Amino acid sequence: MGISLIMGRTLAQFLLLLIFSCHSITSKTLDYPMADLSTSWKNSPAIKNSKNFNYEYNVAVRPILIRGSSSRPSFACGFYCNRNCDSFLTKALVITYVGALLVIFLLTTIWVILYRKKKYAEEDEEDDLQQVPGMPTKFSYEIMKDATDNFSKKLGEGGFGSVFEGTLDSGIRIAVKCLDGLGQVKKSFLAEVETIGSIHHVNLVRMIGFCSEKSHRLLVYEYMCNGSLDKWIFHRNQELSLDWNKRRNVILDIARGLAYLHEECRQRIVHLDIKPQNILLDDNFNAKVSDFGLSKLIDRDQSQVMTTMRGTPGYLAPEWLSSMITEKVDVYSFGVVVLEIVCGRKILDRSQPEESMYLVDLFKRNAEQGNLIDLVDKCSEDMQLHTTEAVEMMELAAWCLQNDFSRRPSMSVVVKVLEGFMNIEPNLDYSFGNSLTQPAIIPAQREENFGDSSPLLPSVLSGPR
């Protein structure tokens, strides 16, 4: 609607300009009394001495007076015959009016096309949302303004917009994700509503509702009071440190959530952006997978699907180079997150020496030396008391990080390993990692995602990143 208003305003301004211009042209032509002109100009020396002047046209002499000139018309620059003047003015006015009408018609046509295109796009989006089974509640924009106190308490900000804390009239605390932008935002909005709007699992963040009103696109989620996982594992503060049992439970919760997406839904759902920032913790530190803006639906009869690169550098599986992916790209990202949880550091830590900056390279080197115990989070005393279990968890991560996606376990197998019903596959290949999965391309102080058509910054649901 904003484009339509701008086009309408421009059209009105242009029409007024044309009317004013035409009025100016006609008003600049000043007729003097013909008798006075005949008498005064016929007797002038210039006319008497002119051999080429035809007196029969004198009675129809019409000078042109330009605004700002003297009151007496200039004979040298403003002397025309009425016959020539009328012909010139007629042609000029006809050309002006015809041109104005053509321009007006063109601008009106463009405005109508843009307006209809936007209207049909909104109707198509409404149809898409209505076809989603088990749709969550649709809220009006006014209700969202009231619930968030006019969007006054910001929890965080990402590439697609901002997240605000709010409370519904029922007393339920919510996190409202406000999407900003055009085409890519619509894709993200529909992806999240279609993906998580109709599914329910204890380890997936619950979508309470959404708002799709005019240009507003809002997603309403349950509020997670402990924020995202990165706040609790990337630290140097013992008070914020998670003990071994909490970390292990978080890993199991993530695995269960992904296993549900991959194997228990009507269509397989590939998240494509698993990382600590997209894992949220409730008041009991139960983990829930969130942010489905980049997710992809895969039919059960499809073994793999071609799609454009999306996700976050450092968490991208090697097969992204071929653009042919399966749900195993999430398994790779899960393996990276497991390493970060156990080691208590980011996949890329610029505070470390260059040879230790990239965690997967450091993990590979220590595994070859049989020295994984040195990678266990040294900032947590409890983690140092459970180094044996932590090393076993890193071996599970290595299984998930295999370069050949067919050698990686499914998420349901990972769950069984964590629950003690299966063992980790022996003889793992530790030669994982390549230039795509290494996040060296990330500029300092910034982390980027790759979306369908443009870079995306991490989006948040509850808590600053």
N, C-alpha and C positions, 0 to 999 in steps of 0.2 A: 504493500500500500504506500510506502514511503516514496518509491520510484514514481508511482502514479501521481502523487501529490506534486512532486517536483516537476513532472512533465506538464501537469495542468497549469501550474504557476508560470512555467516558462512560456507556454502557449498563450496565456493571457497577456503576459508582458510583451511578447512579440506582436500580438494583435494591436495592442495599444500603441506600440511604436510605429507600426505601419500606418495606423489612422492619423497619428500626429504628423508623420512624414508627408502623407498625401495632403493634409490640411496646410502644411507649411508651403508645399509647392504651389498650391493655388492661391494662397494668401500673399505670396511674394509677387504676384502679377497685379500691378496697379494700373487701372484705367484712368487716364486724364481726360478732361473734356475735349472732344474732337475739334470744336471750333477754335479753342485757344491754341491747340497744337497746330492747326492749319495755318492760322494767322502768323503766329510767332516763328514757326520753323520754316514756312515758305519764304519769309522775308530775310532769313538768316543768310549771310554771305556764303556759308558752306553749301547751302542748297542751290543758291543762284548760280554759283560757279561750277556746279556739278553737271557734267554733260550726260552722265548715265542715270540721272535721277528721273523717274517717271512720275509726273505730278498727279496722275489719276489715282495713285495710291495714297496721296497725302491725307485725304480725308479719313483714311483708315489707319493712320499711324498709331502704334501702341508701344510706348517705351516700357522697359523693364526696370523697376526700381529695386535694388538690392538693399536689404536692411542694413543700416549702419552707414549708408552713403548719404550724400547731400539731398535736400528736398527736391532740387531740380534734377531731372534725369539727364544722364550723360549721353550726348548725341553720338559720340564716337563708339561707345561700348553698349549702348542700350537701344539702338534704333532698328526696329524690325517692321516688316509689313504685317498687317493683320492676317493676311492669307497664310503666310509662312508660320506665324506665331500659333494660329489656331491649329494648323496641321501638326506642328511640333508638340504642342501641349496635349492634343488628343492622343497622339501615339504614345507619349510618355505616360499619360494617365492610364491608358489601356494596358500597357506593358506592366506598370506598377501594380494595378489591381489584379491582373491575371497572375502575376508572379506571387503576389500576396496570397491569393486564393490557393495556388498550388502548394505553397509552403505550409499554409494552415492545414490543408488536406493531408499533407505528408506527416506533419507533427501529430495531427489527430489520429491518423492511422497507427503510427508508432505507439502512441499512448494507449489506444484500445488493445493492440496486440500484447503489450507488456502487462496491462491490467488483466486481460483474460488469461494469459499464461500464468500469472501469479495466482489467480483465482482457481484455475484448474489444478495447479500444483497443490494448493491447500486442500482442495476437494479429494485429490488422489491420496494425499497423506491421511486424511480422515478415513477414507475407504480402507487403506492399508491397516490402520489402527483398529477399525471395527472388525476386520477379519481375523485378528489375533484372538485365539480362544483364551478364556479366563482372564480377560483384560482387567488390570487394576483400576482403581477409582480415578475418574477424571475430575480434576479440581479446576475451578475458575481462577483467573489471575488475581482477582480481588481477595479470594480466600488465601492464596499464597502470600499476598502482601500482608494481610492481617496476621497470618501464622508466623511470619518471620519478622514482624514489627518493621515492615517496610524494608526488608533485607538489610537490617542494621548490624547483625552479628555475623561477620564473615569468618568461616572456618578455614578456608583455603582458596587457592586459585590455580587454574590449569589452563591448558591451551584452548579448551572449548568454552571456558567461562569460569564462574566462581561458585562456591558452595557456601550456603548459609544455614545457620541453626534456626530451628523454629519449633513451635508447639501447636498442635491441632486443638480444636475446641474440646475434643475428647480427652485431652491431656497427654496424648502420645507425642513424644519428642521425635523430631524429624530432621533430616539433612536434605536441603533443597539444592539440587544442582541446576544452575541456570546456564543454558547453552547460548553462546553468542556466535553469530556468523551466518553463512548462507548455505551453499550446497553440502559441504562436508559435515556441517552441524546437523542437517536433516538426516544424513546417512547415520551419523552417530546416534541421534535421537531414536530413529526407527530401529536401529540395531539393538539398543538397550531395551526398548519397550517390547520388541518382538522376542528377544532372547530371554530376559529375566522376568518380564511381565506376566508370563503364564506358567512359570515353574517355581517350585518351592522346595527348599532343602535347608537343613539346619546350618550347613556350612556355606551357604550363599547368602549374600546380603539381600534382605527382603525389600522389594519395591512396593511401596504403599500406594503410589499413584503417580499421575503425571498431569501436566498442563500443556495444552496445545491450543493457544488462543491468539489469533492474529500472528504477529511476529514472535510471540513468546513461546519458548520451548523449555519446560521445566520438568525435572525428574525428582520424585519424592521418595526418599529411602528412610528406613529405620535409622535412628541415630545410634552410633557406636561410640560409647563414651571414652574408650581408651585409644581411639584414633587408629592410625595405620601402624603396621608392624615395624617400619623403619625407625620409628621413634624409640623403640625398645631394644633394638639390636645394634644400631650404629651410634654408639655412645662411649663415653669414658666415665660414666657415673654409676657407681655400684647401686645406688638407690633405684635407678631405672632399669637395672639389669634383670633379665629374666633368668630364672634358674633352669637347670636341665629338664626337669619334668614339664615345665611350661613350654619350653622350646620344643620338646618332643611332641607334646600335645598339639601345638600349633602346626607342626609339620604334618601330623596325622590328619588334622582338620582340613588343611589345604588339599591333601591327597584325596580325601573323601569327597570334597566338593568337586574336584576335577574329574574323579571317577564317575560321579553322577552326571556331569555334563557330557562326558565322552560316551558313556555306555548305557545310561538309564533313561535318557530323554528320547522322545519320539524321533527327533533328529539329533545327530551328534552336534554338539556345540563346542567349537574350538575357541578358547578365550583369546589367545594371541598376544596377551600383554600381562603375563604373570610376573610379578615383581613385588618386593615388600611394600611399596607404596599402594598397591592395590589389594593388600590383605588387611582387613580391618578387625579390630579386637573389641569384644564387648566387655562388660564390667567384670566378668569371670575369666577374661583372657581366652575365650573361645574365638577361634579364627574363622572369618568368612571371606570368601572371594568376592571382589567387587569390581566395578567399572568394566562394563561389557561393550563399551563404545566401539571397539575394534573387532569384536567377535565375529565368527563366521559359522553359518549353518551348513552342515554336510549331510546329505542323504545317506541312509543306511547302505544303499547299494553302491555307493561311491567309495573306492578305496583311498583315493586322494583327490585333491582339488587344486586348480590353478588360481592364484590370486596375486595381487600386487603386494609388495613388501610392506609389512606393518609391524609395529612393536617397538621395543627399546633396544638400542645397541648394547651388547654385553649379554643380553638374554635371548638373542636370535639364534636359532638352530642353523647348522650349515646348509641344510637343504633349501633355505630361502634363496640361495643363489640360482636355483633352477625354477623358482616360483611354484613348484609342485609340492604341496604340503599335505600332511595328515595331522591327526590329533597329537602325534609324537612331538610336534614343535612345542606343545605345552609341557610335555614330559621333560624336554631339554631345559626349558625355562625353570621348571620346578627344581631340577637338579642344581641350577645356579643359586636359586633361593635357599635351598637346603645348605649349601656351602656358606652362604652369607649368614644364616642363622647360627650355624655351629661355630664359625670362625669369628663372628661378631664384627665383621668389616664389609665394606661395599665391594662389589665386583671390580670397581676401579677406585683405588685410593691414592690420590695424588700426594698425600703426605708421606708415602712410603718411598724407598729407593726405587729407581727405575726398574730394576730386575724383579721387584716385588710388588709393583704397582697393580698388575693385573692378576686377580685372585686365581683364575683358572690355570694360568701359566705356573703360578707358585704352587698350586695344588698338584699339578702334573709333575713338577720337579721334585717335590717332597715325597710323592708316591713312589717315584722311581728310586728314591733314596731310602724308602721304608721309614720315613720320618713324619708321618701325618700328625702325630701327637703334638708337634710344635705349632700346628695351625689352630688348635683349639683356643677359643676366646680366653685370653689371659686376663681380661678385665673382670672376669667373673670367678670368684672363688669356688662357687658351686660347680661350674663347668670343669674346673681343674680337678674336682673330685670324681668326675664321671668321664674321664678321658677315653676309657675303653669303649663305652657306649657311643661317645662322640665320634671316635674313629670308625666304628661300624656304620654310623649314619653317613659319614663321608664316603664310605665305600658304596652305599646305596646311591649317593649323589653321582659317583663315577659311573654307575650303571645307567643312570638317566642321561649322562652326558656323552654317550657313545656317538661317534661321528656318523656311523651307519644307523639310520633311524630304526631299521628292522631289528637291531640288536638291543634297542631300548625296551624296558618293560612297559606294559600298559599301566595305567594308573590303578586299576583294580588289583594288579599284581603287586604294585607298590604298597597298597593298603594291606594286603595279606602279609607282606614282609614286615611291615611296621606292627602288625597285630600278632606276629610270631608264628604264622601258619606256613610261611615259606622262607627259604634261604636266598641270599644274594647269589647271583650267578658268579661262578669263579672265572679266573683267567680273563679279567676285564682289560680292555684296551685303553691305556691312559694317554694315547696320542691325540686327544681331542683338542679342539680350539683352532680357529683360523682367523683371517683378517676381518671376516664379517662378524663373527661373534665377539671379537675384541672391541671394546668401546673406545679405542684410541681416537676415533673420529669425533668424539664428543668434545666440544670446546670447554675450556675451564669455566667453572661456575654455571654450567648449563647442562641439562640432560634433555635429549630430544627423543621423540617417538617418530616412527615412520608410519604415516597413514596412507589412505588410498591416493590422495593427490597432493598432500602438503604435510610438512612437519607438524607434529602434535606435541605439545608439552604434557606432562603428566596431569591428569585430572584427579580431583580429590572429592571425597564424600564426607569425611568427618575428621577434621584435624589438619593443621598445617603440615606441610611436607618438610 
